[in-house]
Amino acid sequence: MSDLPLIQADRAVPPPATTTSTGGRRRRLRLLSRTDRVVITLMVLVPLLLVTGFVWLPAAATVLLSGTNWDGIGPLNEIEFVGARNYSDVVNIYPPFVPAVQHNLLWLAALFVVATPFGMFLAVLLDKELRGSRFYQTALYLPVVLSLALIGFVWQLLYSRDQGLINAVFGSSIDWYGDSNVNIWAVMVASGWRHVGYIMLLYLAGLKGVDPSLREAAAVDGASESRAFFRVVFPVMRPINIIVLVVTVIESLRAFDLVWVVNKGRNGLELISALVTQNVVGEASRIGFGSALATIMLVVSLVFITIYLATVMRENRE
């Protein structure tokens, strides 16, 4: 009997019951006033309704209409479903589609191979806190706040055949926007001018978040500055690299404003986004056919967006 208290004392004392996360959230909600609850509900509900009404519902309607032959004029109850015929027509009997795909791929290659590395290079230079770096950041980012349509007008001052600065300097008479052999390159230069500033800002933000001790350790090991960047700093900025990839792909797909201002996406400037507009709001008014083109763009965009979201979610779990 005398050993019983000793045995009880040796037993492990059970840990105190911990409050579950659900219980904690309920307790915090009880601490909120009715006004706070209304404000939080509106802050969640209003953006959700706006995104649903202006993004998801139109996207779903586009996918559904891509299987019809609706011209946008007849009543909805007379819409005829044609299945995948619009997609077959796009690929097989629509001549502008192949040049548009080629131009979009060329646009993507130009942004990815030229504009994006150049923007990253400028970010590395500005990260060194050079004299006047704030001015250079503002000057390089300024084109980003301008619309592509406005950029098209700005570059018209350079590209004009009769009064343009380029032809005046070189004494040439090239129609940069009108000649189908050169206009795609001219508009890509204008688009790249804007894209460089955007990429510069993204990478500059990423470089500010890199731990300085990584560079110091690389320098102690005798690595050159360029070797330290590509072997140490660049891999650390993997989330920024994924964002840049997604942004570059989306920019190449939605390159619409610039070509539409120049010549409405014709005569060497065919792009998928311009073809969508020509069929949906143009003289043809083929809503179903244009929706099929838009759905193709949507699927391509979703592939890269899904890669980005999967990467972010995986890193959050780690």
Buried (B, 14 or more C-beta within 10 A) or exposed (E): EEEEEEEEEEEEEEEEEEEEEEEEEEEEEEEEEEEEEEEEEEEEEEEEEEEEEEEEEEBEEBBBBBBBBBEEEEEEEEBEEBEEBBBEBBEEEBEBBEBBBEBBEBBBEBBBEBBBEBBBBBBBEBBEEEEEBEEBBEEBBEBBEBEBBBBBEBBBEBBBBEEBEBBEEEEEEBBBBBBEEBBBEBBBBBBBBBBBBBBBBBBBEBBEEBEEEBBEEBEEEEBEEEEBBEEBBBEBBEBBBBBBBBBBBBBBBBBBBBBBBBBEBBEBBBBBBBBBBBBBEBEEBBBBBBBBBBBBBBEBBEEBBEBBEEBEEEEEEE
